[in-house]
Amino acid sequence: GRVSDDLTRQGRLKEALDYARKSIEVCEKNGMRKELMYSFFNAGNVSIAMGENAESLAYYDKAIAINQSMNLGEMNLCDFMNSRGNALKRLGRYAEALNEYKKTQATAQKINYTNAANTVTANLGEINLLMGNYPEALKYQLKTIELMEATDDRANLVENYVHASTIYEKLKDYPSALA
């Protein structure tokens, strides 16, 4: 699993998926259910990086099923559900993605999982933008920017400024879009 994760970070996706599948096979053969959950999640991450969105959704569903059947904690569940929402979004199943993100947000807030709450806030902004729910999208987008600026998270800040500008443009607030 870790080899697959490292290969994914290097952009060596075909090799990463091969290792993810080997990890799944080893876990299944040896009854390693908890490790299997992580292997499915990793395979989902590799698949989504490859643009294999339906395959990634199937892997995320398997990870979620193991998590729930073994009661392995809501932090993992938040990560899995958020990723599941990403797969649904990429499949164009926006209403389902929105629902998944809302469930993730509720769970993250309940257990005070800040990283997941911040990530899903950004995703709620994007999915509402894609659905044309501009006032709702703006609310989440401005919160995302506020969180990123407060924590000096510059990795995704430019993308989120662009989303905010697009939303303002859709709302015909051109001065704010330009700002």
C-alpha positions in Angstrom: 0.0 0.0 0.0 2.7 2.5 0.9 4.7 1.7 -2.3 1.5 2.4 -4.2 1.0 5.7 -2.4 4.6 6.8 -3.0 4.3 5.9 -6.7 1.1 7.9 -7.0 2.8 11.0 -5.5 5.5 10.5 -8.2 2.9 10.3 -11.0 3.8 6.7 -11.8 0.1 5.8 -11.8 0.1 2.5 -13.7 2.7 1.1 -11.4 0.9 2.5 -8.4 -2.3 0.8 -9.4 -0.5 -2.5 -9.9 0.9 -2.3 -6.3 -2.5 -1.3 -5.0 -4.1 -4.3 -6.5 -1.3 -6.6 -5.2 -1.9 -5.1 -1.7 -5.6 -5.8 -2.0 -4.9 -9.4 -3.1 -2.5 -10.0 -0.1 -4.9 -8.5 2.4 -7.8 -10.6 1.0 -5.8 -13.8 1.1 -4.6 -13.2 4.6 -7.8 -11.9 6.1 -6.3 -8.5 6.9 -9.6 -6.5 6.9 -8.4 -3.3 8.4 -5.4 -3.1 6.0 -7.7 -4.1 3.2 -9.8 -1.0 3.9 -6.7 1.2 3.4 -5.7 -0.7 0.3 -9.1 -0.1 -1.2 -8.9 3.6 -0.3 -5.4 3.8 -1.9 -6.6 2.0 -5.0 -9.5 4.6 -5.2 -7.0 7.4 -5.0 -4.8 6.0 -7.7 -7.9 5.3 -9.9 -9.2 8.8 -9.5 -5.8 10.3 -10.4 -5.9 8.2 -13.6 -9.4 9.5 -14.4 -10.9 6.1 -13.8 -13.8 7.6 -11.8 -16.2 4.7 -11.8 -13.5 2.4 -10.6 -12.4 4.8 -7.9 -16.0 5.0 -6.7 -16.2 1.2 -6.4 -13.0 1.2 -4.4 -14.2 4.0 -2.0 -17.5 2.1 -1.5 -15.5 -1.0 -0.4 -13.4 1.0 2.0 -16.5 2.6 3.5 -18.2 -0.8 3.8 -15.3 -2.2 5.8 -15.0 0.9 8.0 -18.6 0.7 8.9 -18.8 -3.1 9.4 -15.8 -3.0 11.7 -16.6 0.3 13.3 -13.1 1.7 12.6 -13.8 5.3 13.3 -15.3 8.4 11.9 -12.0 10.1 11.0 -11.3 7.5 8.3 -14.9 7.6 7.3 -14.7 11.4 6.7 -11.7 10.9 4.4 -13.4 8.1 2.5 -16.7 9.9 2.2 -15.1 13.1 0.9 -13.2 11.1 -1.7 -16.4 9.3 -2.6 -17.9 12.7 -3.2 -15.0 13.6 -5.4 -15.6 10.5 -7.5 -19.3 11.2 -7.8 -18.5 14.8 -8.8 -16.1 13.7 -11.5 -18.8 11.3 -12.8 -21.2 14.2 -13.1 -23.5 12.9 -10.4 -23.6 16.3 -8.7 -26.6 15.9 -6.5 -25.2 12.7 -5.0 -21.8 14.4 -4.5 -23.4 17.3 -2.7 -25.2 14.8 -0.4 -21.9 13.0 0.3 -20.1 16.2 1.0 -22.9 17.3 3.4 -22.6 14.0 5.3 -18.9 14.4 5.4 -19.2 17.9 6.8 -21.6 16.9 9.5 -19.4 14.0 10.6 -16.2 16.2 10.5 -17.9 18.8 12.6 -19.3 16.2 15.1 -15.8 14.8 15.8 -14.0 18.1 15.4 -11.8 16.9 12.5 -10.6 20.2 11.2 -8.7 19.1 8.2 -11.6 17.2 6.8 -14.0 20.0 7.6 -11.8 22.5 5.7 -11.4 20.1 2.7 -15.1 19.4 2.5 -15.9 23.1 2.7 -13.9 23.7 -0.4 -15.7 20.8 -2.1 -19.1 22.2 -1.1 -18.1 25.4 -2.8 -17.1 23.7 -6.0 -20.0 21.4 -6.2 -22.5 24.2 -5.7 -20.7 26.2 -8.4 -21.0 23.3 -10.8 -24.7 23.0 -9.9 -25.3 26.7 -10.5 -26.1 27.3 -6.8 -24.0 30.5 -6.8 -25.1 32.2 -3.5 -24.5 28.9 -1.7 -21.2 28.3 -3.6 -20.0 31.8 -2.6 -20.7 31.2 1.1 -18.5 28.0 1.1 -15.9 29.5 -1.2 -15.3 32.6 1.0 -15.1 30.4 4.0 -12.5 28.2 2.2 -10.4 31.2 1.3 -10.7 32.5 4.9 -9.5 29.1 6.3 -6.6 28.9 3.8 -5.4 32.4 4.4 -5.6 31.9 8.2 -3.5 28.8 8.0 -1.2 30.1 5.2 -2.2 27.2 3.0 -1.1 28.5 -0.3 -1.1 25.1 -2.1 -4.8 25.5 -3.3 -5.4 29.1 -2.6 -5.0 30.3 -6.3 -7.5 27.7 -7.4 -10.0 28.9 -4.8 -9.5 32.6 -5.7 -10.3 31.6 -9.3 -13.5 29.8 -8.1 -14.5 32.8 -6.1 -13.9 35.1 -9.1 -16.0 32.8 -11.3 -18.9 32.8 -8.7 -18.9 36.6 -8.4 -18.9 36.7 -12.3 -21.9 34.4 -12.4 -23.6 36.7 -9.8 -22.8 39.6 -12.0 -20.7 41.2 -9.3 -17.9 42.2 -11.6 -15.9 44.4 -9.3 -15.6 41.5 -6.8 -14.8 39.1 -9.5 -11.9 41.3 -10.6 -10.7 41.8 -7.1 
